[in-house]
Amino acid sequence: MQIPRVPRVRDIKTKLSSAKLLGIVLKNSLQFKLRRSALPHYKATEFDTVIVDMDGTLYKSDANLEGLMLAFPDIGESGKSGGEEIYDSLIKKIASGEYSVEQAITEGNKFFIAKKLTRRDFYPVLDKVKSGIRLPLVVALKDIKKSGKTIVLATLSSRDFGEMLNAHFKLKFGFEFDLVLGTELEFDADERIVGVKSIVGTKDSEYEGIPIKSKLTAVKEGLTAKGIDFDAKKAVLITDSYGDIDLAKMLVTILLKPKHPTAAQRVSHRLKLADYILPDNRDLKQNLESIILGPEEK
């Protein structure tokens, strides 16, 4: 007779976390499904803009987590570094509704300010995320850009870090995004982080006097400034979780499914918050190009 496995505390906490996230996102999922059903279905060759998320999508980790772990490396009684504890606390506050995403972004950067981190400290973070870069995704984006489509990197995280990552892609892979959008930090003369200038968040508003633009608004304004027309009906979003649900309501969405998903990613897969859900495997490049380029342009 097989003895039932006793759930570990970590397993229980993971399930509880997923349940909280599920409850929060569920109220948005019906609206998401209704918006999706109302969208016209375009042929692949009619897509002209591809919007790509950064953390968890372009690479497997989170730059904010990596940055906090580097800034607060000491291991506590929990067996986690101080940076991990801070990151987990911020995520839990978002999940419980105590913090908005924008408040979490602001509070998270206060830890970097307290440590007097500089723009140069982004380089060790970049080194940390390099090993988790999804090469099939980057190669697919390179091919997609060659077809004439506009490729945009849009993140809630630091735009400066996004631009640094973009420079790495150009040097390493011969590919770069046409536009990089994200939260703008303020730096002093010594390049130390001293504040948050503007936030790319979930909706157009403000927090503590800091202007907030949704990803959709940021994309529209950013492309317009570059003289590029944007039609949401002809845009594709590539992301990894429900964090982009407000944008996904408006755009055809491709959700990546990693082998070891986070709680947020599991919720997104469970609610099927996308038009396409693609496993992160050896067929990822081919599947992405089939959706965005179509078989005639592969």
Secondary structure, DSSP 8 states (H G I E B T S, - for coil): --------HHHHHHHHHHHHHHHHHHHHHHHHHHHHHHS----GGG--EEEE--BTTTBSS-HHHHHHHHHS--B-TTSSBHHHHHHHHHHHHHHHTSS-HHHHHHHHHHHHHHTT-BGGGHHHHHHHHHTTB-HHHHHHHHHHHHTT-EEEEEEEEEHHHHHHHHHHHHHHHS---SEEEEEEEEE-TT-BEEEEEEEEESSSEEETTEEEEEHHHHHHHHHHHTT----GGGEEEEESSGGGHHHHTTSEEEEEE-SS--HHHHHHHHTT-SSEEEESSTTHHHHHHHHHT-GGG-
